[in-house]
Every structure is written in structure tokens, then in C-alpha cells.
Amino acid sequence: MNDNGPDDRGEEARRAALIDELIDAVAAEEDPLPDGLIDDVERFIVARRRLRRWAIGSVAAAAAVLLVVACWVGMQAPEPAPRVAALPEARQDLASASPTRPTPAPVAAVIVRAGPDVIAVPVNTSNPKVTIVWLYEAVERPDPQRP
């Protein structure tokens, strides 16, 4: 329920009268808008749209070029030199500078105690100090003489 009292109706009437006065004042003027104003506004809007499209297109093209160049440079970049190659020289310098040489690491020996049902196969690696031992379970073949 909308309870419009006498005060609300009077306020609405005053607003309506004000709007009517403003409309009459604008209509009383011979030429409320200068000649060509609408055309100028339309040209401004069209130019602004063109500028916005050009800016978006330019940014997209620049991003595409940047992506292509980054990929190309990434593919053309030489692989970095291994840092391991520089270590022996540094170690030699350190060894010659220090009066005492560090003691070499002790040699480790591993003993595998396995029964007759295990086969151990040693495999050499590129490091002469490392040997891998593969352990396999022995498979017992059936004896052809047994029934």
C-alpha cells in the first residue's frame, strides 16, 4: 500500500511544474543547439572508437611480436657451459694454496650374503668408484629325470 499524503502530492506537483517550465524555456529558444554540434559530437565518437580499435590492435600486434621474438631467442640461445668443468681448476688452486691435503674418502665395501637361490650381477658405471649390483631370484628348473 502506497500512502500518498497531501505533502507527497504537493511535492510531485511542484516537480512536474518545474519540469514543464524547463521544457518551455528550452522550446522558447530559437536554436537551443549550435549548428553542427551534433555532427561534431558524432565525429568525435567515431574518431574515439577508431583510436580505441587502433590501440587495441597495436597492443595485440606488439604482444605477438614479443612472443615470437622470445621464442626465437629461447631456441637460439646456446646451452650454458656446465659448471662442473670449472670445478677442477678451483680445486687445484685450493689444493696448491692449502698446506695440508684433505684425506681421501675411505673405500666402501659391501658384502651381500645370499643363499644359493640368489644371483648377483655386478654392473660397472661411468664412475669407476661406483658399481651397481643387481640381485635376481634364482629359478629352479624342473629335473627331467623326476616324474
N, C-alpha and C positions, 0 to 999 in steps of 0.2 A: 504494500500500500504506500502510495506516494502522497504525503500530506503537504500540499502546497498551500501555505497560508497566504494572507494578503501581502505580507512583506516580500515573499518569493515572487508573486505575480507582479508586483510593482518594480522589482529589480529586473525581471525579464522584459517588462515594457520599456524601461529606461535603456537597456541594452539594444533592443530592437530599434528604438528611436535613434540611438547613436549610430547604428549601422546604416539606417536609412539616410541620415544626414551625411555620412561619409560617401555613400553611393551617389547622392545628389550633388555633392561637391565635386566629385570626380567627373560626373556626367556634365556638369556646368562648364567645365573647362573645354575649350575648343579642341585642343590636341593634347591629351594627357601624356602621351609618349612622344619623344622627339622622332623625327623622320629617320628611318634606318636603324633605330635602336634594336629592333627585333632581329634584323639581318645581322647586325654586329654581334649580338649575343649568339646567334646560331653559328656564325663563322668561328667565334671563339670556342664554342663547344666542340665543333668538328675538328678544329686545329688541336685542341687539347686531347681529343681521342686519338688523333693521328700521332701526336707526340708520345702518348702513353703506349700505343702499339709499337712504335719505333723503339722506345726504351726497353720494353719487354723483349722484343726481338733481338736487340743488341746484346742484352744481358744473356739471353739464351745462346746466342752465337758465340759470345766470349767464353761461356762456360763449356760449350762443346769443344772449342779450340783448345782451351786449357786442359780438358780431359784427354784429348788426343795427344797433345804435347807431353803431358805427364806420362801417359802410357808409352810413348815412343822413347822418352828419356829413360824410363824404367827398363825397357828392353835393351837399350843401347849401353847402359851403364856396365862397366867392366865389373867382374866379380871381385870383391875385396880380397886382398892378399891374405893368406892365412897368417894368423898371429903366431902360430906355433913356430914358423921359420925364424922369427926374431928372438925366440927364447934361448936357443943355444948360444948366441953371441952374448946375450946378457949374462947367462950362466958362466961363460968363460971369463967375462970381465969380473964378475963377482968372485969366482974361484981364484983368479990371479990376485985379486985385491985382498982376500982374506988369508991370514997366515995359517989357519988350520982348515983342513978339508973335512967336510962332513962325512961321517961314516956311512958306508953303503948299507942299504936295507938288507936285512938277513934274507937268505933264500928260504922259501917256504916249501915244505914237502908235505904232500897229502898222501896218506895211506888209506886205501879202500880195502876193507876186509869184506870179502864177499864169498859166498859159497860156490859150489860148482854150478848152480843154476843161474849165475850172472855172468855176462860177457862185458868186459870193459874195453872200449876202443879209444885210444888217445888220438886227438886231432890237433895238429900244430896250427898256430895262428900267425898273423903277421908280426906279432911281438914275440921275440924269442924267449921272453921270460914267462909267457902265458901258454898253457896247454889246456885244452878242453878235453874232458873225459866223458864220453857217452856211455851210459850203462844200459844194457839190454837184458831182458829176461831170457834165459836160455829156454828153447823149446825142445822138449824131449820127443824124439822121433819114435814111433812105434817099432818094436822089434819084429821083423818079418818072420822070424822063426817061432815067435809065440803065437798061440792060437787065439 
